[in-house]
Amino acid sequence: MTPYSADVTVFIENAWRMKLKNTDILLESQPHVINFEKMQEYNVASGKSVKISRKLLEIGDVTQDVPEEEYSLLANLPEASKVNEESEEFQDVVKNFYGTIQEYHSKIRIIQVEKLMNRLLYNQYKLKKASVLQQSTHPVAERTLYHGTNDTSVKEICVHGFNRSFCGKNATVYGQGVYFAVNSALSVQDQYSPPNVDGYKFIFVSKVLTGDFTKGCHSMKTAPLKETGDIPLRYDSVTDDITKPTMFVIFNDTQAFPEYLITCQRIHR
């Protein structure tokens, strides 16, 4: 059995320690899926699988020849920084947020915008993106969407991403996954972003790989299989309306990356 390169080993080991059921990875420029339940490496393009095993190595074996940036993934600590209110970046985030907030435009005040960069989550997302883009037939495979949450889930999402075990508690109408809104107007509602004791609400601005999607339903625990093609492939996400979607549901935790956290407050007049 041929061992993985050092940087690939670090990436797979991090996914294992996060107790993921599977993770996406690029091997020799080809998208693969590492399935930890079956301990298999699956080639997305060819459909072939090979067995893998996990062997504990001496610390020197893992760190040898690993680039410094990749090795830093072992720390698994996300970086967060407040976005300068005078910056173009801040203005863009605010403009897009208020651009879809509809009737809540004069009822919500932004307190701050924080930029997030969890390298482990980002690299997992980047690998999943390569896989989705290769298979997707929809012209828009990646979208910027909103996810409202409570204050107790904010740190969990920053560290572990949009894990279905603590996301999706507020909605299961279109499937039992993680929900993202096209318009911020949906995410600012108290049902999805309940204010904490200080009255603050929390909205994540996220990159989401919606790829090919279909209509969802409550009983779905994973995206349904596509009806065409020899290789059994699933849709990437489901939605409430395939012609004019207002929300998307994903069932693979690596399909979304939290890019910004907006802290806001309802204005009481």
Residue pairs with C-beta under 8 A, 6 or more apart in sequence:
1 51
1 52
1 53
3 9
4 12
6 62
6 63
6 64
6 65
6 66
7 66
7 67
7 70
8 25
8 27
9 62
10 62
10 66
10 70
10 71
10 73
10 74
11 23
11 25
11 70
11 73
11 123
12 23
12 25
12 34
13 62
14 73
14 74
14 76
14 120
15 23
15 34
15 36
15 124
16 36
16 54
17 76
18 76
18 120
18 160
20 36
20 253
20 254
21 35
21 36
21 37
22 33
22 34
22 35
22 36
22 37
23 33
23 34
23 36
23 124
23 127
23 254
24 31
24 32
24 33
24 34
24 124
24 127
24 128
24 130
24 131
24 254
25 31
25 32
25 33
25 34
25 127
26 32
26 127
26 130
27 41
30 43
30 44
30 45
31 44
31 45
31 127
31 130
31 131
31 134
32 41
32 42
32 43
32 44
33 41
33 42
33 44
33 131
34 40
34 41
34 42
34 52
35 41
35 42
35 49
38 49
39 51
39 52
39 53
39 54
40 49
40 50
40 51
40 52
41 49
41 50
41 51
41 52
42 48
42 49
43 49
44 131
44 134
44 135
45 134
47 231
63 71
69 119
72 119
73 119
73 120
73 123
76 118
76 120
76 159
77 118
78 116
78 117
78 118
78 119
78 121
78 158
78 159
79 116
79 117
79 118
80 114
80 115
80 116
80 117
80 158
80 261
81 114
81 115
82 112
82 113
82 114
82 115
83 89
83 90
83 93
83 112
83 113
83 114
83 115
83 260
84 90
89 115
90 113
93 113
93 205
93 260
93 262
94 110
94 113
96 144
96 184
96 205
97 110
97 146
97 184
97 203
97 205
97 262
98 105
98 184
100 182
100 183
100 184
100 185
101 108
101 183
101 184
101 185
101 188
102 183
102 185
103 185
104 184
104 185
104 188
106 267
107 266
107 267
108 188
108 201
108 264
108 265
108 266
108 267
109 264
109 265
109 266
109 267
110 262
110 263
110 264
111 200
111 263
111 264
111 265
112 262
112 263
113 260
113 261
113 262
113 263
114 260
114 261
114 263
115 259
115 260
116 158
116 258
116 259
116 260
116 261
118 158
118 159
118 161
118 258
121 160
121 161
121 254
121 257
121 258
122 257
124 161
124 254
125 207
125 209
125 254
125 255
125 256
125 257
127 254
128 209
128 252
128 254
128 255
129 141
129 142
129 209
132 141
132 142
132 209
132 211
132 236
132 255
133 141
135 211
135 212
135 233
135 236
136 211
136 212
136 236
137 212
138 210
138 211
138 212
138 213
140 210
141 209
141 210
141 211
141 236
142 207
142 208
142 209
142 210
143 182
143 207
143 208
143 210
143 248
144 205
144 206
144 207
144 208
144 259
145 180
145 181
145 182
145 206
145 208
145 210
145 248
145 256
146 180
146 181
146 182
146 183
146 184
146 186
146 187
146 203
146 204
146 205
146 206
147 157
147 162
147 167
147 178
147 179
147 180
147 181
147 187
147 203
147 204
147 206
147 256
147 258
148 181
148 186
148 187
148 188
148 189
148 192
148 193
148 201
148 202
148 203
148 204
149 157
149 167
149 192
149 193
149 202
149 203
149 204
150 193
150 194
150 196
150 202
151 196
151 200
151 202
153 166
153 167
154 202
154 261
156 163
156 166
157 163
157 167
157 204
157 258
158 258
158 261
161 253
161 254
161 256
161 257
161 258
162 178
162 206
162 250
162 253
162 256
162 258
163 253
164 176
164 177
164 178
164 251
164 253
167 178
167 179
168 176
168 177
168 178
168 179
168 249
170 179
170 191
170 192
171 179
171 192
172 218
173 216
173 218
173 240
174 215
174 216
174 217
174 218
174 220
174 238
174 239
174 240
174 247
174 249
175 216
175 217
175 218
175 220
175 221
175 223
175 238
175 249
175 251
176 218
176 219
176 220
176 221
176 251
177 220
177 221
177 222
177 238
177 249
177 250
177 251
178 249
178 250
178 251
178 253
178 256
179 192
179 247
179 248
179 249
180 206
180 208
180 247
180 248
180 249
180 250
180 256
181 187
181 192
181 246
181 247
182 245
182 246
182 247
182 248
183 246
184 203
186 192
186 246
186 247
187 193
187 203
188 201
188 203
188 264
190 201
193 201
193 202
193 203
194 201
195 201
195 265
195 266
199 265
199 266
200 263
200 264
200 265
201 263
201 264
201 265
201 266
202 261
202 262
202 263
202 264
203 261
203 262
203 264
204 258
204 259
204 260
204 261
204 262
205 258
205 259
205 260
205 261
205 262
206 256
206 257
206 258
206 259
207 256
207 257
207 259
208 237
208 248
208 250
208 255
208 256
208 257
209 236
209 237
209 250
209 255
209 256
210 236
210 237
210 239
210 248
210 250
211 235
211 236
211 237
212 226
212 235
212 236
212 237
213 223
213 235
213 236
213 237
213 238
213 239
213 242
213 245
213 248
214 223
214 224
214 235
214 238
214 239
214 242
215 238
215 239
215 240
215 241
215 242
216 238
216 239
216 240
216 249
217 238
220 238
220 249
220 251
221 251
222 234
222 251
223 234
223 235
223 236
223 237
223 238
223 250
223 251
224 234
224 235
224 238
225 232
225 233
225 234
225 235
226 233
226 234
226 235
236 250
236 255
237 248
237 249
237 250
237 251
237 255
238 248
238 249
239 245
239 247
239 248
239 249
240 246
240 247
250 256
